């Protein structure tokens, strides 16, 4: 029997995507991803597109990495902040 895959609501706290909320798929363990990489707004292929890199995928110069820092379970949010690179 397969388990339904739920989405995580991520809030981006800083960086080029500050204030944005997006949906993330769980990692292989069913948890919120510890790290995500998003294309910077000026480098997106199209308006409204978001790029979520898979673990191990190489970052380009037009992207920003974020790490899971906190949760707000009352709001159902996982909070990500830009990494120090």
N, CA, C and O atoms as a GROMACS GRO file, in nm:
protein
  340
    1UNK      N    1   0.084  -0.118   0.000
    1UNK     CA    2   0.000   0.000   0.000
    1UNK      C    3   0.088   0.124   0.000
    1UNK      O    4   0.175   0.138   0.086
    2UNK      N    5   0.067   0.213  -0.092
    2UNK     CA    6   0.149   0.333  -0.099
    2UNK      C    7   0.091   0.442  -0.009
    2UNK      O    8  -0.030   0.450   0.011
    3UNK      N    9   0.181   0.523   0.042
    3UNK     CA   10   0.139   0.634   0.128
    3UNK      C   11   0.125   0.759   0.044
    3UNK      O   12   0.208   0.784  -0.044
    4UNK      N   13   0.020   0.839   0.069
    4UNK     CA   14   0.006   0.963  -0.009
    4UNK      C   15   0.121   1.058   0.021
    4UNK      O   16   0.163   1.071   0.136
    5UNK      N   17   0.171   1.122  -0.080
    5UNK     CA   18   0.280   1.219  -0.064
    5UNK      C   19   0.220   1.356  -0.040
    5UNK      O   20   0.146   1.408  -0.123
    6UNK      N   21   0.251   1.413   0.075
    6UNK     CA   22   0.202   1.546   0.104
    6UNK      C   23   0.308   1.649   0.067
    6UNK      O   24   0.426   1.616   0.055
    7UNK      N   25   0.267   1.769   0.051
    7UNK     CA   26   0.357   1.879   0.019
    7UNK      C   27   0.387   1.957   0.146
    7UNK      O   28   0.304   1.962   0.237
    8UNK      N   29   0.504   2.017   0.152
    8UNK     CA   30   0.542   2.105   0.260
    8UNK      C   31   0.532   2.248   0.212
    8UNK      O   32   0.574   2.280   0.100
    9UNK      N   33   0.478   2.335   0.295
    9UNK     CA   34   0.473   2.478   0.264
    9UNK      C   35   0.598   2.542   0.319
    9UNK      O   36   0.619   2.546   0.440
   10UNK      N   37   0.682   2.592   0.230
   10UNK     CA   38   0.808   2.655   0.268
   10UNK      C   39   0.794   2.806   0.262
   10UNK      O   40   0.740   2.861   0.166
   11UNK      N   41   0.842   2.873   0.365
   11UNK     CA   42   0.848   3.019   0.368
   11UNK      C   43   0.995   3.057   0.355
   11UNK      O   44   1.079   3.010   0.432
   12UNK      N   45   1.027   3.142   0.257
   12UNK     CA   46   1.164   3.187   0.235
   12UNK      C   47   1.183   3.317   0.313
   12UNK      O   48   1.118   3.417   0.285
   13UNK      N   49   1.274   3.314   0.411
   13UNK     CA   50   1.289   3.424   0.505
   13UNK      C   51   1.378   3.539   0.456
   13UNK      O   52   1.360   3.653   0.497
   14UNK      N   53   1.473   3.509   0.367
   14UNK     CA   54   1.564   3.614   0.321
   14UNK      C   55   1.613   3.583   0.180
   14UNK      O   56   1.569   3.486   0.118
   15UNK      N   57   1.704   3.666   0.130
   15UNK     CA   58   1.759   3.645  -0.003
   15UNK      C   59   1.665   3.693  -0.113
   15UNK      O   60   1.566   3.761  -0.084
   16UNK      N   61   1.695   3.658  -0.237
   16UNK     CA   62   1.616   3.706  -0.351
   16UNK      C   63   1.469   3.664  -0.347
   16UNK      O   64   1.384   3.728  -0.410
   17UNK      N   65   1.438   3.558  -0.274
   17UNK     CA   66   1.299   3.509  -0.266
   17UNK      C   67   1.233   3.543  -0.132
   17UNK      O   68   1.131   3.483  -0.097
   18UNK      N   69   1.288   3.639  -0.058
   18UNK     CA   70   1.235   3.674   0.075
   18UNK      C   71   1.085   3.700   0.070
   18UNK      O   72   1.036   3.774  -0.016
   19UNK      N   73   1.013   3.639   0.163
   19UNK     CA   74   0.870   3.659   0.175
   19UNK      C   75   0.785   3.566   0.090
   19UNK      O   76   0.663   3.567   0.101
   20UNK      N   77   0.848   3.487   0.005
   20UNK     CA   78   0.772   3.395  -0.081
   20UNK      C   79   0.738   3.266  -0.007
   20UNK      O   80   0.812   3.221   0.080
   21UNK      N   81   0.625   3.209  -0.044
   21UNK     CA   82   0.583   3.078   0.007
   21UNK      C   83   0.568   2.987  -0.113
   21UNK      O   84   0.508   3.025  -0.213
   22UNK      N   85   0.621   2.866  -0.103
   22UNK     CA   86   0.609   2.770  -0.212
   22UNK      C   87   0.589   2.630  -0.156
   22UNK      O   88   0.613   2.606  -0.038
   23UNK      N   89   0.545   2.540  -0.240
   23UNK     CA   90   0.524   2.401  -0.202
   23UNK      C   91   0.644   2.317  -0.240
   23UNK      O   92   0.699   2.331  -0.350
   24UNK      N   93   0.686   2.230  -0.149
   24UNK     CA   94   0.799   2.141  -0.173
   24UNK      C   95   0.755   1.997  -0.155
   24UNK      O   96   0.673   1.966  -0.069
   25UNK      N   97   0.808   1.910  -0.236
   25UNK     CA   98   0.786   1.767  -0.220
   25UNK      C   99   0.875   1.715  -0.108
   25UNK      O  100   0.983   1.770  -0.086
   26UNK      N  101   0.833   1.611  -0.038
   26UNK     CA  102   0.918   1.555   0.068
   26UNK      C  103   1.042   1.490   0.009
   26UNK      O  104   1.046   1.451  -0.108
   27UNK      N  105   1.145   1.478   0.093
   27UNK     CA  106   1.266   1.408   0.050
   27UNK      C  107   1.240   1.257   0.052
   27UNK      O  108   1.126   1.214   0.075
   28UNK      N  109   1.342   1.178   0.030
   28UNK     CA  110   1.327   1.032   0.023
   28UNK      C  111   1.276   0.971   0.154
   28UNK      O  112   1.218   0.863   0.154
   29UNK      N  113   1.300   1.040   0.266
   29UNK     CA  114   1.255   0.992   0.397
   29UNK      C  115   1.118   1.045   0.436
   29UNK      O  116   1.069   1.018   0.546
   30UNK      N  117   1.054   1.120   0.346
   30UNK     CA  118   0.923   1.176   0.373
   30UNK      C  119   0.924   1.304   0.454
   30UNK      O  120   0.820   1.352   0.499
   31UNK      N  121   1.044   1.360   0.473
   31UNK     CA  122   1.060   1.483   0.552
   31UNK      C  123   1.075   1.605   0.459
   31UNK      O  124   1.097   1.591   0.339
   32UNK      N  125   1.061   1.723   0.519
   32UNK     CA  126   1.088   1.845   0.444
   32UNK      C  127   1.236   1.846   0.406
   32UNK      O  128   1.320   1.811   0.489
   33UNK      N  129   1.269   1.886   0.284
   33UNK     CA  130   1.410   1.889   0.243
   33UNK      C  131   1.490   1.980   0.336
   33UNK      O  132   1.443   2.087   0.374
   34UNK      N  133   1.611   1.938   0.370
   34UNK     CA  134   1.698   2.018   0.457
   34UNK      C  135   1.757   2.137   0.380
   34UNK      O  136   1.790   2.240   0.439
   35UNK      N  137   1.771   2.122   0.248
   35UNK     CA  138   1.833   2.225   0.165
   35UNK      C  139   1.761   2.231   0.031
   35UNK      O  140   1.729   2.128  -0.028
   36UNK      N  141   1.738   2.352  -0.015
   36UNK     CA  142   1.678   2.372  -0.148
   36UNK      C  143   1.760   2.477  -0.222
   36UNK      O  144   1.826   2.560  -0.161
   37UNK      N  145   1.755   2.472  -0.353
   37UNK     CA  146   1.823   2.570  -0.437
   37UNK      C  147   1.718   2.625  -0.534
   37UNK      O  148   1.652   2.549  -0.604
   38UNK      N  149   1.705   2.757  -0.537
   38UNK     CA  150   1.608   2.823  -0.625
   38UNK      C  151   1.680   2.914  -0.722
   38UNK      O  152   1.778   2.980  -0.686
   39UNK      N  153   1.631   2.919  -0.844
   39UNK     CA  154   1.684   3.013  -0.943
   39UNK      C  155   1.654   3.155  -0.896
   39UNK      O  156   1.543   3.182  -0.849
   40UNK      N  157   1.750   3.243  -0.907
   40UNK     CA  158   1.728   3.383  -0.870
   40UNK      C  159   1.625   3.444  -0.963
   40UNK      O  160   1.619   3.409  -1.081
   41UNK      N  161   1.543   3.536  -0.911
   41UNK     CA  162   1.435   3.594  -0.993
   41UNK      C  163   1.481   3.650  -1.127
   41UNK      O  164   1.411   3.633  -1.227
   42UNK      N  165   1.595   3.714  -1.134
   42UNK     CA  166   1.643   3.771  -1.259
   42UNK      C  167   1.686   3.663  -1.358
   42UNK      O  168   1.701   3.692  -1.477
   43UNK      N  169   1.706   3.540  -1.312
   43UNK     CA  170   1.754   3.431  -1.398
   43UNK      C  171   1.650   3.324  -1.425
   43UNK      O  172   1.682   3.220  -1.482
   44UNK      N  173   1.526   3.347  -1.385
   44UNK     CA  174   1.421   3.247  -1.409
   44UNK      C  175   1.390   3.237  -1.557
   44UNK      O  176   1.392   3.337  -1.629
   45UNK      N  177   1.361   3.116  -1.603
   45UNK     CA  178   1.327   3.097  -1.744
   45UNK      C  179   1.199   3.168  -1.786
   45UNK      O  180   1.187   3.210  -1.901
   46UNK      N  181   1.103   3.182  -1.695
   46UNK     CA  182   0.977   3.248  -1.727
   46UNK      C  183   0.914   3.305  -1.602
   46UNK      O  184   0.946   3.262  -1.491
   47UNK      N  185   0.826   3.400  -1.617
   47UNK     CA  186   0.763   3.460  -1.502
   47UNK      C  187   0.686   3.356  -1.423
   47UNK      O  188   0.612   3.276  -1.480
   48UNK      N  189   0.703   3.358  -1.292
   48UNK     CA  190   0.632   3.267  -1.205
   48UNK      C  191   0.692   3.128  -1.195
   48UNK      O  192   0.647   3.047  -1.114
   49UNK      N  193   0.795   3.097  -1.275
   49UNK     CA  194   0.858   2.966  -1.267
   49UNK      C  195   0.949   2.960  -1.145
   49UNK      O  196   1.017   3.057  -1.112
   50UNK      N  197   0.950   2.846  -1.078
   50UNK     CA  198   1.041   2.823  -0.968
   50UNK      C  199   1.121   2.698  -1.000
   50UNK      O  200   1.067   2.602  -1.055
   51UNK      N  201   1.248   2.700  -0.967
   51UNK     CA  202   1.334   2.586  -0.993
   51UNK      C  203   1.379   2.527  -0.861
   51UNK      O  204   1.446   2.595  -0.783
   52UNK      N  205   1.344   2.404  -0.836
   52UNK     CA  206   1.388   2.334  -0.715
   52UNK      C  207   1.487   2.228  -0.760
   52UNK      O  208   1.450   2.133  -0.828
   53UNK      N  209   1.614   2.244  -0.721
   53UNK     CA  210   1.716   2.149  -0.761
   53UNK      C  211   1.711   2.025  -0.673
   53UNK      O  212   1.679   2.033  -0.554
   54UNK      N  213   1.743   1.912  -0.731
   54UNK     CA  214   1.750   1.788  -0.657
   54UNK      C  215   1.880   1.787  -0.576
   54UNK      O  216   1.975   1.856  -0.610
   55UNK      N  217   1.882   1.708  -0.466
   55UNK     CA  218   2.007   1.698  -0.390
   55UNK      C  219   2.120   1.654  -0.481
   55UNK      O  220   2.105   1.562  -0.562
   56UNK      N  221   2.233   1.720  -0.468
   56UNK     CA  222   2.349   1.686  -0.550
   56UNK      C  223   2.354   1.755  -0.684
   56UNK      O  224   2.456   1.747  -0.753
   57UNK      N  225   2.247   1.820  -0.725
   57UNK     CA  226   2.248   1.891  -0.853
   57UNK      C  227   2.334   2.016  -0.840
   57UNK      O  228   2.325   2.087  -0.740
   58UNK      N  229   2.417   2.042  -0.939
   58UNK     CA  230   2.509   2.154  -0.934
   58UNK      C  231   2.435   2.286  -0.943
   58UNK      O  232   2.340   2.302  -1.020
   59UNK      N  233   2.480   2.383  -0.860
   59UNK     CA  234   2.421   2.516  -0.862
   59UNK      C  235   2.488   2.599  -0.972
   59UNK      O  236   2.607   2.583  -0.998
   60UNK      N  237   2.412   2.685  -1.034
   60UNK     CA  238   2.469   2.778  -1.130
   60UNK      C  239   2.487   2.911  -1.060
   60UNK      O  240   2.444   2.927  -0.946
   61UNK      N  241   2.549   3.008  -1.128
   61UNK     CA  242   2.570   3.139  -1.070
   61UNK      C  243   2.441   3.214  -1.047
   61UNK      O  244   2.439   3.310  -0.970
   62UNK      N  245   2.332   3.173  -1.111
   62UNK     CA  246   2.206   3.243  -1.098
   62UNK      C  247   2.110   3.174  -1.003
   62UNK      O  248   1.989   3.173  -1.027
   63UNK      N  249   2.162   3.115  -0.894
   63UNK     CA  250   2.075   3.047  -0.799
   63UNK      C  251   2.119   3.078  -0.657
   63UNK      O  252   2.232   3.121  -0.632
   64UNK      N  253   2.028   3.054  -0.563
   64UNK     CA  254   2.057   3.076  -0.422
   64UNK      C  255   2.015   2.951  -0.345
   64UNK      O  256   1.906   2.898  -0.366
   65UNK      N  257   2.103   2.906  -0.255
   65UNK     CA  258   2.076   2.790  -0.171
   65UNK      C  259   2.015   2.837  -0.039
   65UNK      O  260   2.056   2.939   0.018
   66UNK      N  261   1.918   2.760   0.009
   66UNK     CA  262   1.850   2.788   0.135
   66UNK      C  263   1.850   2.662   0.219
   66UNK      O  264   1.840   2.551   0.166
   67UNK      N  265   1.862   2.678   0.352
   67UNK     CA  266   1.858   2.564   0.443
   67UNK      C  267   1.740   2.577   0.536
   67UNK      O  268   1.701   2.688   0.575
   68UNK      N  269   1.683   2.464   0.572
   68UNK     CA  270   1.573   2.460   0.667
   68UNK      C  271   1.626   2.505   0.802
   68UNK      O  272   1.721   2.448   0.855
   69UNK      N  273   1.563   2.609   0.859
   69UNK     CA  274   1.609   2.666   0.985
   69UNK      C  275   1.510   2.650   1.099
   69UNK      O  276   1.550   2.641   1.215
   70UNK      N  277   1.382   2.647   1.068
   70UNK     CA  278   1.281   2.651   1.173
   70UNK      C  279   1.148   2.601   1.116
   70UNK      O  280   1.134   2.584   0.996
   71UNK      N  281   1.053   2.579   1.204
   71UNK     CA  282   0.917   2.547   1.162
   71UNK      C  283   0.819   2.633   1.241
   71UNK      O  284   0.845   2.670   1.355
   72UNK      N  285   0.708   2.663   1.179
   72UNK     CA  286   0.596   2.728   1.245
   72UNK      C  287   0.478   2.633   1.225
   72UNK      O  288   0.402   2.647   1.129
   73UNK      N  289   0.464   2.539   1.316
   73UNK     CA  290   0.364   2.434   1.298
   73UNK      C  291   0.222   2.489   1.305
   73UNK      O  292   0.132   2.435   1.241
   74UNK      N  293   0.202   2.597   1.381
   74UNK     CA  294   0.069   2.658   1.387
   74UNK      C  295   0.027   2.709   1.249
   74UNK      O  296  -0.089   2.697   1.210
   75UNK      N  297   0.122   2.766   1.176
   75UNK     CA  298   0.094   2.817   1.041
   75UNK      C  299   0.118   2.710   0.935
   75UNK      O  300   0.084   2.731   0.818
   76UNK      N  301   0.175   2.596   0.973
   76UNK     CA  302   0.204   2.490   0.876
   76UNK      C  303   0.317   2.528   0.781
   76UNK      O  304   0.313   2.491   0.664
   77UNK      N  305   0.417   2.601   0.832
   77UNK     CA  306   0.527   2.648   0.747
   77UNK      C  307   0.660   2.590   0.793
   77UNK      O  308   0.685   2.574   0.913
   78UNK      N  309   0.745   2.558   0.696
   78UNK     CA  310   0.884   2.524   0.720
   78UNK      C  311   0.964   2.644   0.671
   78UNK      O  312   0.947   2.686   0.556
   79UNK      N  313   1.049   2.700   0.756
   79UNK     CA  314   1.117   2.827   0.728
   79UNK      C  315   1.259   2.801   0.682
   79UNK      O  316   1.337   2.733   0.748
   80UNK      N  317   1.291   2.857   0.566
   80UNK     CA  318   1.423   2.843   0.504
   80UNK      C  319   1.494   2.977   0.500
   80UNK      O  320   1.432   3.081   0.475
   81UNK      N  321   1.626   2.973   0.526
   81UNK     CA  322   1.710   3.093   0.516
   81UNK      C  323   1.829   3.064   0.426
   81UNK      O  324   1.875   2.950   0.414
   82UNK      N  325   1.876   3.170   0.364
   82UNK     CA  326   1.988   3.161   0.269
   82UNK      C  327   2.112   3.106   0.340
   82UNK      O  328   2.140   3.142   0.454
   83UNK      N  329   2.184   3.018   0.272
   83UNK     CA  330   2.308   2.964   0.328
   83UNK      C  331   2.420   3.063   0.306
   83UNK      O  332   2.411   3.153   0.223
   84UNK      N  333   2.528   3.044   0.384
   84UNK     CA  334   2.643   3.134   0.376
   84UNK      C  335   2.731   3.111   0.256
   84UNK      O  336   2.819   3.193   0.229
   85UNK      N  337   2.711   3.000   0.182
   85UNK     CA  338   2.793   2.960   0.066
   85UNK      C  339   2.937   2.962   0.101
   85UNK      O  340   3.022   2.932   0.017
   0.00000   0.00000   0.00000
